[in-house]
Amino acid sequence: MSASQGTHRVLILGAGYAGMAAATQLAARTRRDDVQVTVVNAQERFTERLRLHMTATGQRLAELNIPHLLAGTGAQFVRGWVTAVDAHAKTVRVDDSRVLGYDTLVYALGSVTDTAAVPGVEEHAYALDGPNGATTLADRLARLGTGAVVVVGSGLTGVEAAAEIAERHPGVGVTLVGQQEPGASMNTRAQAYLRAALTRLGVQVITGTVVTRVLPDGVELAGAETLAADVVLWTGGTRVAPLAAAAGLTVDDRCRVVTDLALRSVSHPDVYAIGDAAAIRQGYGVLHGTCQSGMPTGVHAAVSIARTLRGRQPGPFRFGYYHTPVSLGRNDAVVQFTRPDDSPRRWCLTGRMAVWYKETVSASPWPTYRRMSRLPSSGAFWPRGGRFTRVREVR
Ligand SMILES: Cc1cc2nc3c(=O)[nH]c(=O)nc-3n(C[C@H](O)[C@H](O)[C@H](O)COP(=O)(O)OP(=O)(O)OC[C@H]3O[C@@H](n4cnc5c(N)ncnc54)[C@H](O)[C@@H]3O)c2cc1C
């Protein structure tokens, strides 16, 4: 792509939850300006990460096509795999062969499962990173019939996956193994509900345990004990691709781009970082990767870029968590309402109301992008976190 005289080129890397929010917002906010918005993503189909445990159990999801949604918004779509960023030359290499230039870069490449965490994960375990891995797991589970599945990681991804597998494959024995109690961040009532649902579905839970190795036929636990498994699903933590680090951007110990309050890279202010790939500090700590925070980061980056192009200063990003919705198969769920710092409130929803709530949340991003591309101000509402996130100025 060549830079036409005067045109400001904004390149958005990644069309996940955060990148799509940035793209639809920015295209709508700069429609009358000499701005070219281009989005690069590995696939044309939008990956609903929030529903990957459904894909992994053979459930078909809606075909959400990114170029179709962007058509008419003014944003261009480029399908390809980003292989390098040159922050000095302000170029991005796609599929090793194409070079795209930018004036402003939005880095939104998300995160992947940390398959380097212990030996054997890469070779012997499945992961819920994208549609291909989830579909491969679904095929394997469909052929399994009976047998043992071990889900490693008792965080919420592991809980949702274990519940879904147990519900869809009742002949299979599912064991959830991890260090923490499932639902550890929830209040006692929500946690007890979640634990009872796992028991009802027949999921065996082993906590306080570290998995030290994945074997071809099971997992090795600390202390050398082994747990036999026909299938191992690894959900133990995430990591961010080293592209930004390789480009010389300041990153944290997980390769996330460290941002200022306006979501610009602290080392390269012409690069915005959003979603899981960014280390964004709030008054209560660094955001952990969620869709609920990722979409607002995309909107905020777009608003900031539009403001900057008009010679104004971007404002500080502020976000407070408000809920943790967790599905427990298709017929049960629990929703923990939270304080802005993600600590649990007294209120939670369970059962049918929680199923409805969780489904509403999971289904909302796509219509939200559509709405924002016509009416960008409709995307500007999210909890700012009140006293938990109050800041004085943009650094
Ligand atoms: C199974 C599961 C369940 C989850 N459930 C919830 C939940 O209930 N609620 C919640 O808030 N969060 C949930 N999360 C977390 C949530 O999915 C992430 O926080 C969210 O996806 C982050 O959005 P993102 O835009 O930063 O990254 P992503 O949504 O991962 O998007 C990144 C995009 O970049 C593309 N990409 C990556 N690298 C390249 C490259 N080199 N070249 C080209 N394209 C590339 C990817 O293909 C993808 O399209 C869940 C995650 C998982 C795995």
Ligand as a Chemical Component Dictionary entry (heavy atoms), coordinates in Angstrom:
data_LIG
# 
_chem_comp.id                   LIG 
_chem_comp.type                 NON-POLYMER 
_chem_comp.pdbx_formal_charge   0 
_chem_comp.three_letter_code    LIG 
# 
loop_
_chem_comp_atom.comp_id 
_chem_comp_atom.atom_id 
_chem_comp_atom.alt_atom_id 
_chem_comp_atom.type_symbol 
_chem_comp_atom.charge 
_chem_comp_atom.model_Cartn_x 
_chem_comp_atom.model_Cartn_y 
_chem_comp_atom.model_Cartn_z 
_chem_comp_atom.pdbx_ordinal 
LIG C1  C1  C 0 -12.532 -20.238 25.700 1  
LIG C2  C2  C 0 -12.485 -18.799 26.115 2  
LIG C3  C3  C 0 -13.580 -18.244 26.758 3  
LIG C4  C4  C 0 -13.560 -16.897 27.135 4  
LIG N1  N1  N 0 -14.651 -16.384 27.765 5  
LIG C5  C5  C 0 -14.672 -15.080 28.086 6  
LIG C6  C6  C 0 -15.818 -14.500 28.696 7  
LIG O1  O1  O 0 -16.800 -15.175 28.974 8  
LIG N2  N2  N 0 -15.814 -13.156 28.943 9  
LIG C7  C7  C 0 -14.737 -12.369 28.634 10 
LIG O2  O2  O 0 -14.803 -11.153 28.872 11 
LIG N3  N3  N 0 -13.624 -12.882 28.079 12 
LIG C8  C8  C 0 -13.569 -14.217 27.800 13 
LIG N4  N4  N 0 -12.448 -14.751 27.220 14 
LIG C9  C9  C 0 -11.322 -13.859 26.951 15 
LIG C10 C10 C 0 -11.571 -13.105 25.653 16 
LIG O3  O3  O 0 -11.882 -14.013 24.624 17 
LIG C11 C11 C 0 -10.357 -12.281 25.277 18 
LIG O4  O4  O 0 -10.044 -11.421 26.339 19 
LIG C12 C12 C 0 -10.651 -11.463 24.006 20 
LIG O5  O5  O 0 -10.806 -12.342 22.912 21 
LIG C13 C13 C 0 -9.514  -10.466 23.724 22 
LIG O6  O6  O 0 -9.826  -9.752  22.560 23 
LIG P1  P1  P 0 -8.654  -9.286  21.592 24 
LIG O7  O7  O 0 -9.312  -8.523  20.498 25 
LIG O8  O8  O 0 -7.559  -8.663  22.358 26 
LIG O9  O9  O 0 -8.033  -10.647 21.017 27 
LIG P2  P2  P 0 -8.734  -11.755 20.109 28 
LIG O10 O10 O 0 -10.194 -11.741 20.276 29 
LIG O11 O11 O 0 -8.009  -13.024 20.386 30 
LIG O12 O12 O 0 -8.415  -11.266 18.611 31 
LIG C14 C14 C 0 -7.117  -11.282 18.075 32 
LIG C15 C15 C 0 -7.251  -11.410 16.560 33 
LIG O13 O13 O 0 -5.971  -11.257 15.977 34 
LIG C16 C16 C 0 -5.753  -12.307 15.051 35 
LIG N5  N5  N 0 -4.313  -12.547 15.005 36 
LIG C17 C17 C 0 -3.496  -12.937 16.008 37 
LIG N6  N6  N 0 -2.228  -12.969 15.580 38 
LIG C18 C18 C 0 -2.242  -12.621 14.279 39 
LIG C19 C19 C 0 -1.227  -12.431 13.296 40 
LIG N7  N7  N 0 0.062   -12.614 13.575 41 
LIG N8  N8  N 0 -1.616  -12.048 12.059 42 
LIG C20 C20 C 0 -2.925  -11.815 11.753 43 
LIG N9  N9  N 0 -3.910  -11.954 12.653 44 
LIG C21 C21 C 0 -3.577  -12.349 13.904 45 
LIG C22 C22 C 0 -6.528  -13.484 15.611 46 
LIG O14 O14 O 0 -6.791  -14.437 14.600 47 
LIG C23 C23 C 0 -7.779  -12.774 16.118 48 
LIG O15 O15 O 0 -8.728  -12.618 15.097 49 
LIG C24 C24 C 0 -12.422 -16.096 26.848 50 
LIG C25 C25 C 0 -11.323 -16.654 26.189 51 
LIG C26 C26 C 0 -11.340 -17.998 25.829 52 
LIG C27 C27 C 0 -10.142 -18.584 25.115 53 
# 
loop_
_chem_comp_bond.comp_id 
_chem_comp_bond.atom_id_1 
_chem_comp_bond.atom_id_2 
_chem_comp_bond.value_order 
_chem_comp_bond.pdbx_ordinal 
LIG C1  C2  SING 1  
LIG C2  C3  SING 2  
LIG C2  C26 DOUB 3  
LIG C3  C4  DOUB 4  
LIG C4  N1  SING 5  
LIG C4  C24 SING 6  
LIG N1  C5  DOUB 7  
LIG C5  C6  SING 8  
LIG C5  C8  SING 9  
LIG C6  O1  DOUB 10 
LIG C6  N2  SING 11 
LIG N2  C7  SING 12 
LIG C7  O2  DOUB 13 
LIG C7  N3  SING 14 
LIG N3  C8  DOUB 15 
LIG C8  N4  SING 16 
LIG N4  C9  SING 17 
LIG N4  C24 SING 18 
LIG C9  C10 SING 19 
LIG C10 O3  SING 20 
LIG C10 C11 SING 21 
LIG C11 O4  SING 22 
LIG C11 C12 SING 23 
LIG C12 O5  SING 24 
LIG C12 C13 SING 25 
LIG C13 O6  SING 26 
LIG O6  P1  SING 27 
LIG P1  O7  DOUB 28 
LIG P1  O8  SING 29 
LIG P1  O9  SING 30 
LIG O9  P2  SING 31 
LIG P2  O10 DOUB 32 
LIG P2  O11 SING 33 
LIG P2  O12 SING 34 
LIG O12 C14 SING 35 
LIG C14 C15 SING 36 
LIG C15 O13 SING 37 
LIG C15 C23 SING 38 
LIG O13 C16 SING 39 
LIG C16 N5  SING 40 
LIG C16 C22 SING 41 
LIG N5  C17 SING 42 
LIG N5  C21 SING 43 
LIG C17 N6  DOUB 44 
LIG N6  C18 SING 45 
LIG C18 C19 SING 46 
LIG C18 C21 DOUB 47 
LIG C19 N7  SING 48 
LIG C19 N8  DOUB 49 
LIG N8  C20 SING 50 
LIG C20 N9  DOUB 51 
LIG N9  C21 SING 52 
LIG C22 O14 SING 53 
LIG C22 C23 SING 54 
LIG C23 O15 SING 55 
LIG C24 C25 DOUB 56 
LIG C25 C26 SING 57 
LIG C26 C27 SING 58 
# 
